Structures are given as structure tokens and as C-alpha cells.
Amino acid sequence: MNAQKNSTQRRPRTSCKSLTIYALPVLAVFLAVLFNLNKSDVYKTQYLRLNFSPPNTNFFSKVFLNSLRRRDYDEIRDTQKFVSSPKPHFCVLWMAPFLSGGGYSSEAWSYITAIQHNAKNPSFRLGIEQHGDLVSIAFWEGLPEYKRKMAFELHETQCNMNETVVVCHSEPGAWYPPLFDALPCPPSANYGDFLAVIGRTMFETDRVNHEHVKRCNRMDYVWVPTEFHVSTFVKSGVEASKVVKVVQSVDVDFFDPFKYQSLDLVPLRELVLGKKLKTMGSEKEFVFLSIFKWEYRKGWDVLLRAYLQEFSGADAVALYLLTNAFHTDNDFSNKILEFVEDSGIERPISGWARVYVIDKHIPEVDLPRLYKAANGFVLPSRGEGWGRPLVEAMSMSLPVIATSWSGPTEYLTEENGYPLPVGKMSEVRQGPFKGHLWAEPSVDKLQGLMRHVMTNAEEARVKGMQAREDMICRFSPKNVAEISSCSQGLHLR
């Protein structure tokens, strides 16, 4: 019996020992996953989204993610010094897709940077919140450190509803109530809870659809970037008294050609058409650069047709396309080859002129060096809200060829660039703007302009210099900060 008793007494120890043996590897795996989670893009995305979201965001998520804090992100935030100063009497809450890296995102960054660094004695406090659910880790990590510090600082700004002007910086479908899954702007269904609610938006076609007109008219004011938009919005039915032109800014100190060496394009590029150069460099080539997301509106088909019809392998020229997917896959090389095969363009005897694709993300800090590596910039778009790459290229003193319609008409002239004539207007065939009209750039005129820019280097250089002067005089952060700051004050009178 004693033997049996001792035997029964040992069993719990054996069971406990077995449990420990099995539990330790499981615990090790769990800890490994836990401590490596904050290195993943999924974690980074959620961390950024929550850190730039309104205060009432899911409590459990904040507690869980804060337990795995990103030291590198927090160091940027925590090193930002906060200087106490008398609080102005009202607050501006700027809600935009700051983390997405798209057109509205880059424009919103340009405004808050301009206001924060250039507005003298502003009569308001400035705060920001993420508006929209898309988050690009590559975009965030590619921002200059001073911008990331500024973002953390501005998100800490405390605003009371009844003392706040809200800027909803997005397309009207995202305004309250949103037509799709997005953080609403303004944060309250009752627009009257705020001093004023301003919509900042734009369109690339000849009109604004009926639903968006209704949403614009619910706003106290609607900011648009150009005279083109003032006209199209009012003609579409937006109340004229609500529509205010506030141009975009371009950071002329950051996009300064005298500060940078050219970016080496060789490791970034993929040759799609044409023969490889015998030498690795492209110093003797005339480099045309185009930057766009891969969509029909951007006129990539117009650009390829004009370029391939005008140039051949005998020309010392290359076309670089920096692009990214837009509701499509990123097999850009095959898309180009298929287009050429279906286009009916005759292959020159000396072969195709070289076409390169860059589909890698270029961090913002390297964009000036990318422009510096080009000799000319070209974008035959069918419609632009503004055309941010165009003004960046102009700030870098590049000669620019762009469609003379929609947004670019605000800044592109015969004196500072090469406006591309419109051949005709065409109907939008699909998407939310089906039935609207936009421009159809002239392929023949584009061929002539690209050849002209390539063969008239001195004229192109002079126009590029004038383009930079115009960006400094009209669209520098200092000038735009004064415009937007004044507009904020006027809206409260």
C-alpha cells in the first residue's frame, strides 16, 4: 500500500513536469511573436492609425498596442519640445489622410508645414487628425524626421468643439456621413457644433456630381486650388459664396536644385523597351521623367504613343516612368508591351527608344535627387486637381510639358514651361465620373514639344529657371501660409 501511495503521490509531479515541458516552447513562441510583432507592417500600420486618430478610438486597441510601443517612432515624438505660450482664442483641426501618401495626403502636409513654419503670430492653434483609413508605412518612414516630429506635436493639440474650425481635406464622399468606410469628418454629425467646417477638395473633370454638390453646400466654405475649380464648382451648383480659392504650396527650400546631387537611377530602373546602353551611366542621354499612378486619366498611353512615334533607338534619349498601382496589379512592363503591340506603332529600323520603369517607392527625402537626375518633366494628363509632381519639377528648375487644362492652368505658362494643347474633349467612360468630360491631349503636339525641349537646351533651361522663380514668388510655403491663415480668420467674421 505504501508503494501504491507513493506512486499516486508522484503522479502530480510528473504531470506538472510534463506541462512545463510542453508549455515552455509554446511560451517561447508566444514571446517571440509578441516581441517581433512591432517590427511588422501590420503592427506599424495600426500603431500609426491609432496615434493619429481621434481620442475616442477603440480603448482595447490602444492599450494593447501601447504595450508594444515603437521605440523609433516614440523617440521622434518624445524629442519634440513643447513650448508653452498663450493660447489663441480658437483652434483649427486639420483632418486629412496624412498617412496615405496620396495626392490629398501630400497636399495636406504642404499646408500644415507652411502654416506651422511660416505663419507669423497665427490667431489659432493648429491640430491634426488622420482622416481616411489608408496607411502607407513606406510613405511615413520616408518623410523627413522634422515632419514626423511636427505631426506628433500637432496631434497633441487640444481643441474644444465650440472653439474649433474643422478642415475636412478629402473628396466629399468621405465627409460626414461618409459614403464608404472612413473616419468621419467633421467628427460630429452636427456641423453646428463647430465654429466653422471647411471642405478642401478638387476634381479632375469638367463638373461636380449632384451628391458631391449637396455635400459641398452643407459646408460653411469649400476651398479649391484653382480658378478652374471655382468655375466648375459654381457651374455645377455649389453656392458661389462658399467657394474660395486657396492655392497649394510647394516647398521651394526642399525642392531646390542647388542643394542636391543626382540620384543614381541605374539600380532603380527596369528596361522595358530599347537596347541596353553599352555603358552603365546615362550621362549622355536626355532623360524625360514622368511621375504618376497607373490610371487612364494620367495619359500614360498618350505619353508612350508620342514618345515612341517621335524617337527611336538612334536618339540619345530615355523615358523614365515612376509609377505605382491604382486599382490594378503592378506588372507595368507587360502593360506597356501589350499597349505597344496593340497600338499599331511601327517599330523603327534602329529599334525602340529606351523606356524604363521605376516601380520602387522613392522616399520623399530622395525626390529632389530624382528630379535632379532628369533633363525634362512630362505629364500629358487628361485632368489634374493640381499636379503636385509638376510644381515640384518646376521648383527644381526642370522644363515641364503638361496638358493646358484643369489644375495646371493655374501656374503653367508659355514663359515658364510648355503647355500642351488639348486636341479635343472626351467623355469619361467608366468610374464614378462616367459621363463627365476631360481633356484629350494632342499626341502630335506632344511629339513636337518633346523633340523641341530636347534640341533647344538653352531655351528649356531659361524656362526652367523662370518656373522656379514663379514657384518662389507665388506658391512658396510662406506665401500660402499667409493666404490660408487669412482665410481662416475671414471665415470667422
C-alpha positions in Angstrom: 0.0 0.0 0.0 2.8 2.3 0.8 4.2 1.7 -2.6 0.9 2.4 -4.2 0.5 5.6 -2.1 3.9 6.8 -3.1 3.1 6.0 -6.6 0.0 8.1 -6.5 1.8 10.9 -4.8 4.4 11.2 -7.6 1.9 11.5 -10.4 1.1 15.1 -9.9 4.8 16.0 -10.1 5.1 14.0 -13.4 2.0 15.8 -14.8 3.3 19.2 -13.7 6.7 18.4 -15.2 5.1 17.4 -18.5 3.0 20.5 -18.5 6.2 22.6 -18.0 8.0 20.8 -20.8 5.1 21.5 -23.3 4.4 25.0 -22.1 7.9 26.3 -22.3 8.2 26.0 -26.1 4.7 27.5 -26.5 5.6 30.4 -24.2 8.8 30.9 -26.1 7.0 31.1 -29.4 4.4 33.4 -28.0 7.0 35.8 -26.6 8.9 35.7 -29.9 5.8 36.6 -31.8 4.9 39.3 -29.2 8.3 41.0 -29.2 8.6 40.8 -33.0 5.1 42.0 -33.7 6.1 45.6 -33.5 8.5 45.1 -36.4 5.7 44.1 -38.8 4.0 46.4 -41.2 0.6 45.3 -39.8 1.6 46.5 -36.4 3.2 49.7 -37.6 0.0 50.5 -39.6 -2.3 50.0 -36.6 0.1 51.9 -34.3 0.2 55.0 -36.6 -3.5 54.9 -37.3 -4.3 54.9 -33.6 -1.8 57.5 -32.7 -3.2 59.9 -35.3 -6.9 59.1 -34.7 -9.5 60.9 -32.6 -9.3 60.4 -28.8 -12.4 58.1 -28.8 -10.7 55.3 -30.8 -11.1 51.7 -29.5 -9.7 51.6 -25.9 -8.6 48.0 -26.0 -6.6 48.5 -29.2 -4.8 51.5 -27.7 -3.9 49.6 -24.5 -2.7 46.6 -26.4 -0.6 48.5 -29.0 0.8 50.9 -26.4 2.2 47.9 -24.5 4.3 47.2 -27.6 5.4 50.8 -28.2 7.6 51.6 -31.3 10.8 52.9 -29.7 11.9 54.5 -33.0 8.6 56.3 -33.6 8.3 57.3 -29.9 11.8 58.8 -29.9 10.8 61.1 -32.8 7.7 62.1 -30.8 9.3 62.4 -27.4 12.3 64.5 -28.6 9.9 67.2 -29.9 10.0 70.1 -27.4 6.7 71.7 -26.5 6.9 75.4 -25.8 4.1 76.8 -23.7 2.6 80.1 -25.0 -0.6 82.0 -24.6 -3.4 80.1 -26.3 -5.0 81.8 -29.2 -8.8 82.2 -29.0 -9.7 79.4 -31.5 -8.4 76.2 -32.9 -8.0 74.7 -36.4 -8.4 70.9 -36.6 -7.0 69.7 -39.9 -8.3 66.3 -40.8 -6.7 64.6 -43.8 -5.2 61.3 -45.0 -1.8 62.3 -43.6 -0.6 58.7 -43.6 -1.6 57.6 -47.0 1.0 59.2 -49.3 -1.6 60.1 -52.0 -2.4 63.4 -53.6 -4.6 64.7 -50.8 -2.0 63.5 -48.2 0.9 65.4 -49.8 -1.2 68.5 -50.2 -2.3 68.4 -46.6 1.3 68.0 -45.5 2.2 71.1 -47.6 -0.4 73.2 -45.8 0.3 72.2 -42.2 4.1 72.6 -42.9 3.6 76.0 -44.4 1.4 77.2 -41.6 3.5 75.8 -38.8 6.8 77.1 -40.1 5.8 80.4 -41.7 2.6 81.9 -40.2 3.6 84.8 -38.0 1.6 85.1 -34.8 -1.3 82.9 -36.0 -4.6 83.7 -34.4 -5.3 80.0 -33.9 -3.9 76.8 -32.6 -3.3 74.0 -35.2 -4.1 70.4 -34.6 -4.2 67.4 -37.0 -6.0 64.0 -37.1 -5.9 61.1 -39.6 -9.0 61.2 -41.9 -9.3 58.1 -44.1 -8.2 54.5 -43.4 -5.3 54.0 -45.8 -1.9 54.0 -44.2 1.4 53.6 -46.1 4.3 52.7 -43.8 6.8 53.3 -46.7 5.4 56.8 -47.0 5.6 57.6 -43.3 9.1 56.2 -42.9 10.3 58.1 -46.0 9.2 61.5 -44.6 11.9 63.8 -43.2 12.3 63.5 -39.5 11.2 67.1 -38.9 7.8 66.4 -40.5 7.2 63.3 -38.3 8.1 65.3 -35.2 5.8 68.0 -36.2 3.0 65.5 -36.8 3.2 64.1 -33.3 3.3 67.6 -31.8 0.3 68.8 -33.8 -1.7 65.7 -32.9 -1.3 66.6 -29.2 -3.2 69.9 -29.7 -6.3 70.0 -27.6 -9.4 71.6 -29.3 -12.8 72.2 -27.8 -15.6 71.8 -30.4 -17.2 75.2 -29.9 -13.8 76.9 -30.4 -12.7 74.9 -33.5 -12.7 75.3 -37.2 -12.5 71.9 -38.9 -10.9 71.4 -42.2 -12.1 68.2 -44.0 -9.3 67.7 -46.5 -10.6 64.9 -48.8 -13.0 64.1 -51.5 -16.6 64.9 -50.5 -17.6 61.3 -50.3 -15.5 61.0 -47.1 -17.3 63.9 -45.4 -19.9 63.2 -42.7 -21.8 60.9 -43.2 -19.1 59.0 -45.3 -20.2 57.0 -48.3 -17.5 54.4 -47.5 -15.6 53.1 -44.5 -13.6 56.1 -43.3 -13.1 58.1 -40.1 -15.8 60.8 -40.5 -15.1 64.5 -40.9 -16.2 66.6 -39.1 -16.1 64.3 -36.0 -19.7 65.2 -35.1 -22.8 64.7 -37.1 -23.9 68.2 -36.1 -21.9 70.6 -38.2 -23.2 73.4 -35.9 -21.1 72.1 -33.0 -18.1 73.9 -34.5 -17.1 77.5 -35.3 -17.0 76.5 -39.0 -16.5 73.5 -41.1 -14.4 73.8 -44.3 -14.1 71.3 -47.1 -10.9 71.2 -49.0 -11.3 69.3 -52.3 -11.0 69.3 -56.1 -12.0 67.4 -59.2 -10.2 66.5 -62.4 -13.2 66.7 -64.7 -15.5 69.5 -66.1 -18.1 69.2 -63.3 -19.0 68.1 -59.8 -21.7 65.3 -59.4 -25.0 66.0 -57.7 -24.2 64.1 -54.5 -21.0 66.0 -54.0 -22.6 69.3 -54.7 -25.0 68.6 -51.9 -22.1 67.8 -49.6 -20.2 70.9 -50.6 -23.3 73.1 -49.9 -23.5 71.6 -46.4 -20.1 73.0 -45.6 -19.6 76.6 -44.4 -16.9 77.0 -47.1 -15.2 75.0 -49.7 -11.6 75.6 -50.6 -10.4 74.7 -54.1 -6.9 75.2 -55.6 -7.5 77.0 -58.9 -9.8 79.3 -60.9 -10.7 76.3 -63.0 -12.3 74.7 -59.9 -14.0 77.9 -58.8 -15.7 77.9 -62.2 -16.6 74.2 -62.4 -17.9 74.0 -58.8 -20.1 77.1 -59.2 -21.4 76.0 -62.6 -22.3 72.6 -61.0 -24.4 74.2 -58.3 -22.1 74.8 -55.3 -23.1 78.2 -53.8 -20.7 80.8 -55.1 -20.4 82.5 -51.7 -19.0 79.2 -50.3 -16.2 78.6 -52.9 -12.8 80.1 -52.0 -9.6 79.7 -54.0 -6.7 78.7 -51.8 -3.7 77.6 -53.9 -1.3 74.8 -52.9 2.2 75.4 -51.8 5.4 73.8 -52.9 8.4 73.6 -50.5 10.9 75.6 -52.6 13.6 75.3 -50.0 13.3 71.5 -50.0 12.9 71.2 -53.8 16.0 73.4 -54.5 18.2 72.2 -57.4 21.3 73.8 -55.9 21.2 71.6 -52.8 21.4 68.1 -54.4 23.4 65.7 -56.5 21.5 63.5 -59.0 20.0 60.2 -57.8 21.6 57.1 -59.4 18.8 55.7 -61.5 20.6 52.5 -62.6 19.8 50.3 -59.6 16.1 51.5 -59.5 15.2 51.1 -63.2 13.8 48.2 -65.3 14.4 48.4 -69.0 11.1 47.7 -70.8 11.8 48.9 -74.4 15.0 49.6 -76.3 18.5 48.3 -76.2 20.7 48.4 -73.1 23.4 51.1 -73.1 26.9 49.9 -73.6 28.0 52.0 -70.6 26.1 51.8 -67.3 25.7 55.6 -66.9 23.1 57.8 -68.6 25.1 61.0 -68.7 24.8 61.4 -72.4 21.1 60.6 -72.6 18.4 63.2 -72.4 16.2 62.0 -69.6 12.5 62.6 -69.7 10.8 61.9 -66.3 7.1 61.3 -65.6 5.6 60.5 -62.2 2.0 59.2 -61.9 -0.2 56.5 -60.6 -1.1 54.0 -63.2 -4.6 55.1 -64.3 -6.0 56.1 -67.7 -6.6 59.7 -66.5 -2.8 60.3 -66.3 -2.4 59.9 -70.0 0.4 57.3 -69.9 -0.9 55.9 -73.3 -0.7 59.4 -74.8 2.9 59.8 -73.5 4.1 56.4 -74.8 2.5 56.9 -78.2 4.0 60.3 -78.6 7.4 59.3 -77.4 7.7 56.1 -79.4 6.5 57.8 -82.6 8.9 60.6 -82.2 12.1 58.9 -81.0 14.0 55.8 -81.9 17.0 53.8 -80.7 19.2 56.2 -82.7 18.3 59.1 -80.4 20.2 59.7 -77.2 17.1 59.8 -75.1 15.3 57.8 -72.4 11.9 58.0 -70.8 11.6 57.1 -67.1 8.2 56.3 -65.7 8.0 56.4 -61.9 4.6 54.8 -61.2 2.5 52.8 -58.8 -0.6 50.6 -59.0 -4.0 52.2 -58.8 -6.8 49.6 -58.6 -4.7 47.3 -60.7 -1.7 45.0 -60.5 1.9 46.3 -60.7 3.0 44.3 -63.8 3.8 47.6 -65.6 6.3 46.2 -68.0 3.8 43.8 -69.6 1.1 46.5 -69.6 3.5 48.7 -71.7 4.4 45.8 -74.0 0.8 44.9 -74.6 0.0 48.6 -75.3 2.8 48.8 -77.9 1.7 45.6 -79.5 -1.9 46.7 -79.8 -1.2 50.3 -80.7 -0.1 49.8 -84.3 3.0 51.9 -83.8 5.6 50.9 -86.3 8.9 49.8 -84.8 11.8 52.0 -86.1 14.6 50.4 -88.0 17.1 51.4 -85.3 14.8 49.9 -82.6 12.6 51.5 -79.9 13.8 54.5 -77.9 14.6 53.4 -74.4 11.7 53.2 -71.8 12.4 52.5 -68.2 10.0 51.8 -65.3 10.7 52.6 -61.7 8.1 50.9 -59.5 10.0 51.1 -56.2 8.9 53.5 -53.6 11.1 56.6 -53.6 11.2 58.2 -50.1 10.2 61.8 -50.0 13.7 62.7 -48.8 15.1 61.4 -52.2 12.6 63.0 -54.5 14.7 66.2 -55.2 17.6 64.0 -56.3 15.2 62.1 -58.6 14.2 65.3 -60.3 17.8 66.4 -60.4 18.6 63.3 -62.5 16.2 64.4 -65.2 16.5 66.9 -68.0 12.8 67.4 -68.6 9.5 66.5 -67.0 6.4 65.5 -69.0 2.8 64.6 -67.9 0.1 64.7 -70.6 -2.7 64.1 -68.2 -6.4 64.2 -69.1 -7.2 66.1 -65.9 -5.4 67.2 -62.7 -6.7 68.6 -59.5 -3.4 70.4 -59.1 -0.5 68.3 -60.4 1.9 68.1 -57.5 4.8 66.4 -59.4 4.6 69.3 -61.9 5.2 72.1 -59.4 7.9 70.0 -57.7 9.7 69.6 -61.0 9.2 73.4 -61.7 10.7 74.2 -58.3 13.7 72.1 -59.3 14.0 74.3 -62.5 13.1 71.5 -64.9 11.4 72.4 -68.2 7.9 71.0 -67.9 5.4 69.8 -70.5 1.9 69.4 -69.2 -1.7 69.5 -70.6 -3.1 73.0 -70.7 -6.3 72.2 -69.0 -7.7 71.9 -65.4 -5.3 72.4 -62.5 -2.0 73.2 -64.3 -3.6 76.3 -65.9 -3.1 78.0 -62.5 0.7 78.0 -62.8 1.9 76.7 -66.2 2.5 79.4 -68.8 4.4 79.9 -72.1 7.0 81.8 -70.2 7.8 79.1 -67.5 7.1 75.9 -69.4 5.5 74.1 -72.3 1.7 74.0 -72.1 0.4 71.0 -74.2 -2.6 71.9 -76.3 -5.8 69.9 -76.0 -6.9 68.1 -79.1 -10.5 67.6 -78.0 -12.7 66.9 -75.0 -13.6 63.3 -74.4 -16.2 61.6 -72.2 -15.2 59.7 -69.1 -16.3 56.1 -69.9 -16.2 54.4 -66.5 -15.9 55.0 -62.8 -17.7 57.5 -60.5 -17.3 60.3 -63.0 -18.7 58.5 -66.0 -20.4 60.9 -68.4 -18.2 63.9 -67.3 -15.7 65.4 -69.8 -12.0 65.8 -69.6 -9.2 66.7 -72.0 -7.7 64.6 -74.7 -4.1 66.0 -75.2 -2.7 66.2 -78.7 -0.3 63.4 -79.5 1.2 65.3 -82.4 1.8 68.4 -80.4 3.4 66.4 -77.6 5.8 64.8 -80.1 6.8 68.2 -81.3 7.3 69.6 -77.8 9.4 66.7 -76.6 11.7 67.0 -79.6 11.8 70.8 -79.1 12.8 70.6 -75.5 15.5 68.0 -76.2 17.0 70.0 -79.0 16.7 73.5 -77.5 18.6 73.1 -74.3 19.2 76.8 -73.6 15.6 77.8 -74.1 14.5 74.9 -71.9 17.0 76.0 -69.2 15.7 79.5 -69.2 12.1 78.4 -68.9 13.1 76.1 -66.1 14.7 78.9 -64.2 11.6 81.1 -64.7 9.5 78.2 -63.4 11.4 78.1 -60.1 11.1 81.9 -59.8 7.4 81.7 -60.2 7.1 78.9 -57.6 9.0 81.0 -55.2 7.0 84.2 -55.8 3.5 82.6 -56.0 3.5 79.3 -54.3 6.2 79.2 -51.6 5.1 78.0 -48.1 5.4 81.5 -46.7 3.0 83.0 -49.2 0.5 80.2 -49.0 0.7 80.2 -45.2 -0.4 83.8 -45.2 -3.3 83.1 -47.6 -4.6 80.1 -45.7 -4.2 81.9 -42.3 -6.1 84.9 -43.6 -8.8 82.7 -45.0 -9.3 81.1 -41.6 -9.7 84.4 -40.0 -12.1 85.8 -42.6 -14.4 82.7 -42.3 -15.0 83.7 -38.6 -16.0 87.3 -39.2 
